[in-house]
């Protein structure tokens, strides 16, 4: 049976007179022969065998035939909206994400709120193992680590992971260290700890202002270099 034109691909919605002509042609056509007729859309010739024409004619004679449609699929899974990714390691690139590793719930909440105001989605794992696993599959735009998250910075597996991260991935993560031992905005201290910014926890109330200055300084220093890498397709 032919239901669409092989030339233009459009459905053959034939008129009653055209259907009658096809029926007459089928009745008069010898077995094994074919018939040519023009497509009502593109006017190009269509050639079909008698068997196909007979099937088409029988279908056209039954306009009231009931068409059984398949059941519609279930609604899509929306759980990825809560996770911030598509699952299976796929990243939701349109929304920048920040990994916050702070045990103090008040400080954690304040930092999450600050980043939320800047358009970031905050992810706050409870363990270092969970944090490292998330970093394997998600390209976080920023990571905030309190020096006391695992007791102290010297024994922090997250800090060690950040220090050992390959540069093609690390250079796109803004790494912030918070703790009582740090001196806010002291770049030499940040450099010695492989971080982009250090903040004393007593300055948390000024976190948005400090972070914006840190972002500005980072962009002034590395912006042209990152733009050059992107233009070369090396991002």
GROMACS elastic network, one bead per residue, 0.5 to 0.9 nm:
[ bonds ]
;  ai    aj funct       b0    kb
    1    48     6  0.84191   500
    1    49     6  0.88837   500
    1    51     6  0.75627   500
    1    53     6  0.63181   500
    1    54     6  0.78129   500
    1    55     6  0.54646   500
    1    56     6  0.53469   500
    1    57     6  0.89684   500
    2     5     6  0.76213   500
    2     6     6  0.86697   500
    2    12     6  0.84354   500
    2    48     6  0.76247   500
    2    52     6  0.64949   500
    2    53     6  0.75139   500
    2    55     6  0.84795   500
    2    56     6  0.66098   500
    3    10     6  0.86433   500
    3    11     6  0.60018   500
    3    12     6  0.57357   500
    3    13     6  0.84386   500
    3    56     6  0.74990   500
    4     7     6  0.87277   500
    4     8     6  0.82429   500
    4     9     6  0.55904   500
    4    10     6  0.53517   500
    4    12     6  0.52050   500
    4    13     6  0.86824   500
    5     8     6  0.56862   500
    5    10     6  0.55975   500
    5    11     6  0.65319   500
    5    12     6  0.65898   500
    5    39     6  0.64289   500
    5    40     6  0.89846   500
    5    41     6  0.84112   500
    5    42     6  0.85729   500
    5    44     6  0.87633   500
    5    46     6  0.70981   500
    6     9     6  0.54123   500
    6    10     6  0.81594   500
    6    46     6  0.73654   500
    7    10     6  0.83668   500
    7    39     6  0.84415   500
    7    42     6  0.77524   500
    7    44     6  0.70664   500
    7    45     6  0.84576   500
    7    46     6  0.80105   500
    8    39     6  0.86418   500
    8    41     6  0.77642   500
    8    42     6  0.65346   500
    8    44     6  0.86039   500
    9    12     6  0.89765   500
   10    13     6  0.87697   500
   10    41     6  0.73157   500
   10    42     6  0.88500   500
   11    14     6  0.89026   500
   11    41     6  0.88654   500
   12    39     6  0.74894   500
   12    40     6  0.73276   500
   12    41     6  0.81138   500
   13    40     6  0.83083   500
   14    17     6  0.80792   500
   14    18     6  0.58374   500
   14    19     6  0.62123   500
   14    40     6  0.75478   500
   14    60     6  0.88486   500
   15    18     6  0.51556   500
   15    19     6  0.61538   500
   15    20     6  0.86559   500
   16    20     6  0.61614   500
   16    21     6  0.86598   500
   17    20     6  0.50450   500
   17    21     6  0.62436   500
   17    22     6  0.86791   500
   18    21     6  0.50820   500
   18    22     6  0.62653   500
   18    23     6  0.86240   500
   19    22     6  0.51366   500
   19    23     6  0.61860   500
   19    24     6  0.87086   500
   19    57     6  0.72954   500
   19    60     6  0.71394   500
   19    61     6  0.85673   500
   20    24     6  0.61976   500
   20    25     6  0.85218   500
   20    57     6  0.88192   500
   21    24     6  0.51525   500
   21    25     6  0.60921   500
   21    26     6  0.86000   500
   22    26     6  0.60860   500
   22    27     6  0.86523   500
   22    37     6  0.88102   500
   22    53     6  0.75874   500
   22    54     6  0.89795   500
   22    56     6  0.89262   500
   22    57     6  0.70669   500
   23    26     6  0.51548   500
   23    27     6  0.63466   500
   23    28     6  0.87958   500
   23    53     6  0.82724   500
   23    54     6  0.79300   500
   23    57     6  0.59938   500
   23    58     6  0.88554   500
   24    27     6  0.52022   500
   24    28     6  0.63456   500
   24    29     6  0.85938   500
   25    28     6  0.52226   500
   25    29     6  0.58992   500
   25    35     6  0.77460   500
   25    53     6  0.88369   500
   26    29     6  0.51967   500
   26    30     6  0.84283   500
   26    35     6  0.83498   500
   26    50     6  0.65097   500
   26    51     6  0.88281   500
   26    53     6  0.64134   500
   26    54     6  0.62934   500
   26    57     6  0.79810   500
   27    30     6  0.82987   500
   27    54     6  0.86151   500
   29    32     6  0.84713   500
   29    33     6  0.65512   500
   29    34     6  0.75764   500
   29    35     6  0.77673   500
   29    50     6  0.69597   500
   30    33     6  0.56885   500
   30    34     6  0.84770   500
   30    50     6  0.79281   500
   31    34     6  0.85859   500
   31    49     6  0.89879   500
   31    50     6  0.67014   500
   31    51     6  0.83629   500
   32    49     6  0.69819   500
   32    50     6  0.64324   500
   32    51     6  0.80503   500
   33    48     6  0.87755   500
   33    49     6  0.61455   500
   33    50     6  0.60435   500
   34    47     6  0.65374   500
   34    48     6  0.54208   500
   34    50     6  0.55405   500
   34    51     6  0.88454   500
   34    53     6  0.86790   500
   35    46     6  0.80584   500
   35    47     6  0.55491   500
   35    48     6  0.56314   500
   35    49     6  0.64710   500
   35    50     6  0.71692   500
   35    53     6  0.83026   500
   36    45     6  0.61997   500
   36    46     6  0.53339   500
   36    48     6  0.66508   500
   37    43     6  0.87385   500
   37    44     6  0.82276   500
   37    45     6  0.54541   500
   37    46     6  0.53596   500
   37    47     6  0.67281   500
   37    48     6  0.87590   500
   38    41     6  0.85566   500
   38    42     6  0.79667   500
   38    44     6  0.52590   500
   38    46     6  0.58011   500
   38    47     6  0.87859   500
   39    42     6  0.56537   500
   39    44     6  0.54956   500
   39    45     6  0.62278   500
   39    46     6  0.65034   500
   40    43     6  0.55726   500
   40    44     6  0.83252   500
   41    44     6  0.82410   500
   42    45     6  0.88321   500
   43    46     6  0.89455   500
   48    51     6  0.83173   500
   48    52     6  0.63754   500
   48    53     6  0.66733   500
   49    52     6  0.54243   500
   49    53     6  0.63763   500
   49    54     6  0.88131   500
   50    54     6  0.61077   500
   50    55     6  0.86619   500
   51    54     6  0.51760   500
   51    55     6  0.63871   500
   51    56     6  0.86939   500
   52    55     6  0.52148   500
   52    56     6  0.62113   500
   52    57     6  0.86237   500
   53    57     6  0.60050   500
   53    58     6  0.85526   500
   54    57     6  0.50571   500
   54    58     6  0.61836   500
   54    59     6  0.86243   500
   55    58     6  0.52125   500
   55    59     6  0.62929   500
   55    60     6  0.87261   500
   56    59     6  0.51451   500
   56    60     6  0.62128   500
   56    61     6  0.87347   500
   57    60     6  0.50874   500
   57    61     6  0.62736   500
   57    62     6  0.89666   500
   58    61     6  0.52462   500
   58    62     6  0.68303   500
   59    62     6  0.54297   500
   59    63     6  0.74042   500
   59    65     6  0.85389   500
   60    63     6  0.60889   500
   61    64     6  0.87657   500
   62    65     6  0.55891   500
   63    66     6  0.86703   500
   69    72     6  0.86831   500
   70    73     6  0.89902   500
   72    75     6  0.89741   500
   73    76     6  0.85327   500
   74    77     6  0.88017   500
   75    78     6  0.87525   500
   77    80     6  0.74271   500
   78    81     6  0.57546   500
   78    82     6  0.78784   500
   79    82     6  0.56090   500
   79    83     6  0.67511   500
   79    84     6  0.87969   500
   79    86     6  0.86905   500
   80    84     6  0.56705   500
   80    85     6  0.54138   500
   80    86     6  0.53671   500
   80    87     6  0.67894   500
   81    84     6  0.53397   500
   81    85     6  0.71329   500
   81    86     6  0.81858   500
   82    85     6  0.82081   500
   83    86     6  0.79862   500
   83    87     6  0.83186   500
   83   123     6  0.84877   500
   84    87     6  0.88680   500
   84    91     6  0.76760   500
   84    92     6  0.61716   500
   84    95     6  0.80519   500
   84    97     6  0.81817   500
   84   121     6  0.76858   500
   84   123     6  0.86352   500
   85    88     6  0.86416   500
   85    89     6  0.76130   500
   85    90     6  0.60963   500
   85    93     6  0.84197   500
   85   138     6  0.78548   500
   86    89     6  0.72621   500
   86    90     6  0.52567   500
   86    91     6  0.62344   500
   86    92     6  0.65397   500
   87    90     6  0.56510   500
   87    91     6  0.78081   500
   88    91     6  0.89176   500
   88   137     6  0.83059   500
   89   134     6  0.89769   500
   89   136     6  0.82997   500
   89   138     6  0.69064   500
   90    93     6  0.88427   500
   90   137     6  0.71044   500
   90   138     6  0.74204   500
   91    94     6  0.88134   500
   91   137     6  0.73473   500
   91   138     6  0.56581   500
   91   139     6  0.69617   500
   92    95     6  0.62588   500
   92    96     6  0.82176   500
   92    97     6  0.89449   500
   92   138     6  0.83251   500
   92   139     6  0.88900   500
   93    96     6  0.67756   500
   93    97     6  0.87968   500
   93   139     6  0.80137   500
   95   119     6  0.76416   500
   95   120     6  0.66163   500
   95   121     6  0.68248   500
   96   119     6  0.73280   500
   96   120     6  0.51332   500
   96   121     6  0.63349   500
   96   122     6  0.89074   500
   96   139     6  0.85675   500
   96   140     6  0.68436   500
   96   141     6  0.57270   500
   96   142     6  0.82951   500
   97   115     6  0.89725   500
   97   119     6  0.87715   500
   97   120     6  0.52406   500
   97   122     6  0.58826   500
   97   123     6  0.70800   500
   97   138     6  0.86540   500
   97   139     6  0.78405   500
   97   140     6  0.51337   500
   97   141     6  0.55924   500
   97   142     6  0.68012   500
   97   143     6  0.87557   500
   98   112     6  0.84556   500
   98   115     6  0.76378   500
   98   120     6  0.64167   500
   98   121     6  0.61851   500
   98   122     6  0.50283   500
   98   123     6  0.61002   500
   98   124     6  0.85238   500
   98   140     6  0.56854   500
   98   141     6  0.58854   500
   98   143     6  0.55656   500
   98   144     6  0.73861   500
   99   121     6  0.87090   500
   99   122     6  0.61485   500
   99   124     6  0.60175   500
   99   125     6  0.77984   500
   99   131     6  0.76465   500
   99   134     6  0.89540   500
   99   135     6  0.86107   500
   99   140     6  0.67616   500
   99   141     6  0.83562   500
   99   142     6  0.63533   500
   99   144     6  0.60890   500
   99   145     6  0.82146   500
  100   108     6  0.70864   500
  100   111     6  0.78406   500
  100   112     6  0.74182   500
  100   122     6  0.68060   500
  100   123     6  0.61414   500
  100   124     6  0.50545   500
  100   125     6  0.74637   500
  100   131     6  0.89535   500
  100   142     6  0.85180   500
  100   143     6  0.60702   500
  100   145     6  0.62881   500
  100   146     6  0.85033   500
  101   108     6  0.76622   500
  101   123     6  0.87244   500
  101   124     6  0.61727   500
  101   125     6  0.68346   500
  101   126     6  0.75797   500
  101   127     6  0.83263   500
  101   128     6  0.81187   500
  101   131     6  0.79834   500
  101   143     6  0.78484   500
  101   144     6  0.59829   500
  101   146     6  0.62056   500
  101   149     6  0.64952   500
  102   105     6  0.73298   500
  102   107     6  0.71479   500
  102   108     6  0.54528   500
  102   124     6  0.80509   500
  102   126     6  0.87062   500
  102   144     6  0.77738   500
  102   145     6  0.62384   500
  102   146     6  0.52175   500
  102   147     6  0.84479   500
  102   148     6  0.78101   500
  102   149     6  0.57768   500
  102   178     6  0.86819   500
  103   106     6  0.88118   500
  103   107     6  0.80752   500
  103   108     6  0.69664   500
  103   126     6  0.80628   500
  103   146     6  0.77487   500
  103   148     6  0.77632   500
  103   149     6  0.58550   500
  104   107     6  0.54659   500
  104   108     6  0.59801   500
  104   109     6  0.85363   500
  104   149     6  0.88740   500
  105   109     6  0.59340   500
  105   110     6  0.85003   500
  106   109     6  0.51139   500
  106   110     6  0.61468   500
  106   111     6  0.86449   500
  107   110     6  0.50834   500
  107   111     6  0.61585   500
  107   112     6  0.85390   500
  107   201     6  0.83466   500
  107   204     6  0.73274   500
  108   111     6  0.53011   500
  108   112     6  0.61471   500
  108   113     6  0.85832   500
  108   124     6  0.82619   500
  109   112     6  0.51191   500
  109   113     6  0.61027   500
  109   114     6  0.86408   500
  110   113     6  0.51011   500
  110   114     6  0.62229   500
  110   115     6  0.87825   500
  110   204     6  0.79334   500
  110   205     6  0.82235   500
  110   207     6  0.89116   500
  111   114     6  0.50413   500
  111   115     6  0.62894   500
  111   116     6  0.84925   500
  111   122     6  0.88692   500
  111   144     6  0.87495   500
  111   204     6  0.78771   500
  111   207     6  0.75524   500
  111   208     6  0.85095   500
  112   115     6  0.52617   500
  112   116     6  0.60142   500
  112   117     6  0.86972   500
  112   120     6  0.85621   500
  112   121     6  0.81417   500
  112   122     6  0.57148   500
  112   123     6  0.83960   500
  112   124     6  0.86163   500
  113   117     6  0.63064   500
  113   118     6  0.88087   500
  113   122     6  0.84882   500
  114   117     6  0.53376   500
  114   118     6  0.67225   500
  114   120     6  0.88920   500
  114   207     6  0.76297   500
  114   208     6  0.61302   500
  115   119     6  0.64884   500
  115   120     6  0.52860   500
  115   121     6  0.73173   500
  115   122     6  0.70956   500
  115   208     6  0.80744   500
  116   119     6  0.51141   500
  116   121     6  0.61553   500
  116   122     6  0.70204   500
  117   120     6  0.73844   500
  118   208     6  0.89654   500
  120   141     6  0.86561   500
  124   131     6  0.81324   500
  125   128     6  0.75402   500
  125   129     6  0.88061   500
  125   130     6  0.60513   500
  125   131     6  0.57185   500
  125   134     6  0.86846   500
  126   129     6  0.87177   500
  126   130     6  0.71205   500
  126   131     6  0.77999   500
  127   130     6  0.53142   500
  127   131     6  0.63764   500
  127   132     6  0.88467   500
  127   149     6  0.86899   500
  127   150     6  0.86191   500
  128   132     6  0.61822   500
  128   133     6  0.85412   500
  128   149     6  0.82403   500
  128   150     6  0.75493   500
  128   156     6  0.82305   500
  128   157     6  0.68213   500
  128   158     6  0.60238   500
  129   132     6  0.52944   500
  129   133     6  0.61834   500
  129   134     6  0.86475   500
  129   157     6  0.82603   500
  129   158     6  0.81207   500
  130   133     6  0.51111   500
  130   134     6  0.61642   500
  130   135     6  0.86893   500
  131   134     6  0.51799   500
  131   135     6  0.63116   500
  131   136     6  0.88972   500
  131   158     6  0.74400   500
  132   135     6  0.50840   500
  132   136     6  0.65211   500
  132   157     6  0.84339   500
  132   158     6  0.65119   500
  132   161     6  0.73869   500
  133   136     6  0.52814   500
  133   137     6  0.71405   500
  133   138     6  0.89054   500
  134   137     6  0.55695   500
  134   138     6  0.58978   500
  134   139     6  0.88715   500
  135   138     6  0.51782   500
  135   139     6  0.66778   500
  135   140     6  0.70264   500
  136   139     6  0.79891   500
  139   142     6  0.89184   500
  139   169     6  0.79701   500
  139   172     6  0.84007   500
  139   173     6  0.79940   500
  140   143     6  0.69952   500
  140   172     6  0.82367   500
  140   173     6  0.63652   500
  140   174     6  0.86524   500
  141   172     6  0.64847   500
  141   174     6  0.62484   500
  141   175     6  0.88006   500
  142   172     6  0.82078   500
  142   175     6  0.57675   500
  142   176     6  0.75803   500
  143   173     6  0.68567   500
  143   174     6  0.62635   500
  143   176     6  0.61214   500
  143   177     6  0.84916   500
  144   174     6  0.83809   500
  144   175     6  0.61208   500
  144   177     6  0.59817   500
  144   178     6  0.73721   500
  145   148     6  0.84235   500
  145   149     6  0.71135   500
  145   158     6  0.81714   500
  145   159     6  0.78972   500
  145   175     6  0.79064   500
  145   176     6  0.62919   500
  145   177     6  0.51088   500
  145   178     6  0.61647   500
  145   179     6  0.86339   500
  146   149     6  0.54026   500
  146   150     6  0.85701   500
  146   152     6  0.87998   500
  146   153     6  0.82647   500
  146   176     6  0.85009   500
  146   177     6  0.58516   500
  146   179     6  0.56160   500
  146   201     6  0.86254   500
  147   150     6  0.73372   500
  147   151     6  0.73124   500
  147   152     6  0.54259   500
  147   154     6  0.86257   500
  147   156     6  0.78576   500
  147   159     6  0.87417   500
  147   177     6  0.67736   500
  147   178     6  0.61106   500
  147   179     6  0.52860   500
  147   180     6  0.82488   500
  147   181     6  0.85307   500
  148   153     6  0.67080   500
  148   156     6  0.85208   500
  148   178     6  0.87341   500
  148   179     6  0.71148   500
  149   152     6  0.70621   500
  149   153     6  0.81192   500
  149   156     6  0.77055   500
  150   153     6  0.73074   500
  150   155     6  0.70367   500
  150   156     6  0.55167   500
  150   157     6  0.78719   500
  150   158     6  0.85543   500
  151   154     6  0.86670   500
  151   155     6  0.71997   500
  151   156     6  0.74134   500
  152   155     6  0.57593   500
  152   156     6  0.63114   500
  153   157     6  0.85453   500
  153   158     6  0.89218   500
  153   159     6  0.68545   500
  153   160     6  0.88225   500
  154   157     6  0.86421   500
  154   159     6  0.81377   500
  154   160     6  0.84064   500
  155   158     6  0.89665   500
  155   159     6  0.82715   500
  155   160     6  0.81578   500
  156   159     6  0.52724   500
  156   160     6  0.63012   500
  156   161     6  0.86132   500
  157   161     6  0.60082   500
  157   162     6  0.86049   500
  158   162     6  0.62398   500
  158   163     6  0.86641   500
  159   162     6  0.50745   500
  159   163     6  0.62140   500
  159   164     6  0.86662   500
  159   193     6  0.87925   500
  159   194     6  0.88239   500
  160   163     6  0.50778   500
  160   164     6  0.62056   500
  160   165     6  0.86063   500
  161   164     6  0.52171   500
  161   165     6  0.60587   500
  162   165     6  0.52259   500
  162   166     6  0.88011   500
  162   170     6  0.74542   500
  162   175     6  0.83295   500
  162   194     6  0.79432   500
  162   195     6  0.86919   500
  163   166     6  0.86506   500
  163   170     6  0.86817   500
  163   193     6  0.82315   500
  163   194     6  0.61621   500
  163   195     6  0.85440   500
  164   167     6  0.87256   500
  164   170     6  0.89902   500
  165   168     6  0.86071   500
  165   169     6  0.70613   500
  165   170     6  0.58927   500
  166   169     6  0.57654   500
  166   170     6  0.59882   500
  166   171     6  0.85827   500
  167   171     6  0.56320   500
  167   172     6  0.85740   500
  168   171     6  0.60233   500
  168   172     6  0.75646   500
  168   234     6  0.85310   500
  168   235     6  0.74612   500
  169   172     6  0.58902   500
  169   173     6  0.72492   500
  169   235     6  0.88384   500
  170   173     6  0.53647   500
  170   174     6  0.82159   500
  170   175     6  0.88018   500
  171   174     6  0.76600   500
  171   226     6  0.85814   500
  172   226     6  0.86500   500
  172   235     6  0.89084   500
  173   196     6  0.88879   500
  174   195     6  0.77593   500
  174   196     6  0.60280   500
  174   197     6  0.80171   500
  174   215     6  0.82405   500
  174   218     6  0.87258   500
  175   194     6  0.81937   500
  175   195     6  0.51312   500
  175   196     6  0.51894   500
  175   197     6  0.65949   500
  175   198     6  0.87595   500
  176   190     6  0.84159   500
  176   195     6  0.60655   500
  176   196     6  0.59819   500
  176   198     6  0.57972   500
  176   199     6  0.76032   500
  176   211     6  0.88392   500
  177   182     6  0.80904   500
  177   190     6  0.78562   500
  177   193     6  0.86031   500
  177   195     6  0.67734   500
  177   196     6  0.81677   500
  177   197     6  0.63448   500
  177   199     6  0.63378   500
  177   200     6  0.85604   500
  178   181     6  0.83920   500
  178   182     6  0.69494   500
  178   184     6  0.87627   500
  178   197     6  0.86368   500
  178   198     6  0.59004   500
  178   200     6  0.57413   500
  178   201     6  0.58556   500
  178   204     6  0.88307   500
  179   182     6  0.57344   500
  179   183     6  0.88421   500
  179   198     6  0.81102   500
  179   199     6  0.67291   500
  179   200     6  0.52430   500
  179   201     6  0.51963   500
  179   202     6  0.85061   500
  180   183     6  0.82078   500
  180   199     6  0.83678   500
  180   200     6  0.52801   500
  180   201     6  0.55924   500
  180   202     6  0.73407   500
  181   199     6  0.89738   500
  181   200     6  0.67774   500
  181   201     6  0.86751   500
  182   185     6  0.88125   500
  182   186     6  0.79787   500
  182   189     6  0.75443   500
  182   190     6  0.86903   500
  182   198     6  0.61444   500
  182   199     6  0.59485   500
  182   200     6  0.50030   500
  182   201     6  0.81385   500
  183   186     6  0.56367   500
  183   189     6  0.76823   500
  183   198     6  0.67339   500
  183   199     6  0.61227   500
  183   200     6  0.55604   500
  184   187     6  0.85870   500
  184   197     6  0.79357   500
  184   198     6  0.55076   500
  184   200     6  0.52673   500
  184   201     6  0.86951   500
  184   203     6  0.74826   500
  184   210     6  0.81074   500
  185   188     6  0.88763   500
  185   189     6  0.84968   500
  185   190     6  0.79501   500
  185   197     6  0.62375   500
  185   198     6  0.57460   500
  185   199     6  0.63441   500
  185   200     6  0.88145   500
  185   210     6  0.73519   500
  185   213     6  0.88168   500
  185   214     6  0.75277   500
  186   189     6  0.54972   500
  186   190     6  0.64490   500
  186   191     6  0.88676   500
  186   197     6  0.76502   500
  186   198     6  0.66483   500
  186   199     6  0.82614   500
  187   191     6  0.60591   500
  187   192     6  0.85725   500
  187   195     6  0.88415   500
  187   196     6  0.76432   500
  187   197     6  0.67864   500
  187   198     6  0.75266   500
  188   191     6  0.50460   500
  188   192     6  0.61802   500
  188   193     6  0.86902   500
  189   192     6  0.51772   500
  189   193     6  0.64126   500
  189   194     6  0.87947   500
  189   195     6  0.84134   500
  189   197     6  0.85138   500
  189   198     6  0.72587   500
  190   193     6  0.52220   500
  190   194     6  0.62320   500
  190   196     6  0.57765   500
  190   197     6  0.54158   500
  190   198     6  0.55130   500
  191   194     6  0.50486   500
  191   195     6  0.57756   500
  191   196     6  0.68920   500
  191   197     6  0.82885   500
  192   195     6  0.76272   500
  193   196     6  0.87108   500
  193   198     6  0.89801   500
  195   198     6  0.72110   500
  196   214     6  0.76988   500
  196   215     6  0.89572   500
  196   218     6  0.77026   500
  197   210     6  0.89454   500
  197   211     6  0.79946   500
  197   214     6  0.65032   500
  199   202     6  0.82841   500
  199   203     6  0.67930   500
  199   204     6  0.76709   500
  199   207     6  0.79713   500
  199   210     6  0.80972   500
  200   203     6  0.55847   500
  200   204     6  0.73615   500
  201   204     6  0.54178   500
  201   205     6  0.88318   500
  202   205     6  0.76452   500
  202   206     6  0.89724   500
  203   206     6  0.54468   500
  203   207     6  0.65252   500
  203   210     6  0.87532   500
  204   208     6  0.83606   500
  205   208     6  0.78046   500
  205   209     6  0.89942   500
  206   209     6  0.55810   500
  206   210     6  0.61791   500
  206   211     6  0.85617   500
  207   210     6  0.50741   500
  207   211     6  0.58446   500
  207   212     6  0.84615   500
  208   211     6  0.51545   500
  208   212     6  0.61272   500
  208   213     6  0.86654   500
  209   212     6  0.52192   500
  209   213     6  0.63132   500
  209   214     6  0.86067   500
  210   213     6  0.52190   500
  210   214     6  0.61394   500
  210   215     6  0.86505   500
  211   215     6  0.60683   500
  211   216     6  0.85303   500
  212   215     6  0.50404   500
  212   216     6  0.61367   500
  212   217     6  0.86261   500
  213   216     6  0.50369   500
  213   217     6  0.61492   500
  213   218     6  0.84950   500
  214   217     6  0.51796   500
  214   218     6  0.60689   500
  214   219     6  0.85457   500
  215   218     6  0.50539   500
  215   219     6  0.60603   500
  215   220     6  0.85848   500
  216   219     6  0.51383   500
  216   220     6  0.61817   500
  216   221     6  0.86496   500
  217   220     6  0.51535   500
  217   221     6  0.62227   500
  217   222     6  0.85647   500
  218   221     6  0.51820   500
  218   222     6  0.58513   500
  218   223     6  0.72131   500
  219   222     6  0.53226   500
  219   224     6  0.79320   500
  220   223     6  0.56793   500
  220   224     6  0.76364   500
  221   224     6  0.75414   500
  221   225     6  0.81686   500
  222   225     6  0.52623   500
  222   226     6  0.61337   500
  222   227     6  0.85536   500
  223   226     6  0.52732   500
  223   227     6  0.60856   500
  223   228     6  0.85993   500
  224   227     6  0.50398   500
  224   228     6  0.61302   500
  224   229     6  0.87009   500
  225   228     6  0.51062   500
  225   229     6  0.63378   500
  225   230     6  0.87208   500
  226   229     6  0.50533   500
  226   230     6  0.62009   500
  226   231     6  0.86507   500
  226   235     6  0.77363   500
  227   230     6  0.50814   500
  227   231     6  0.62018   500
  227   232     6  0.87090   500
  227   235     6  0.88289   500
  228   231     6  0.51021   500
  228   232     6  0.63722   500
  228   233     6  0.87824   500
  228   234     6  0.87218   500
  229   232     6  0.51489   500
  229   233     6  0.63502   500
  229   234     6  0.51433   500
  229   235     6  0.58762   500
  230   234     6  0.55486   500
  231   234     6  0.75726   500
  231   235     6  0.83929   500
  232   235     6  0.80105   500
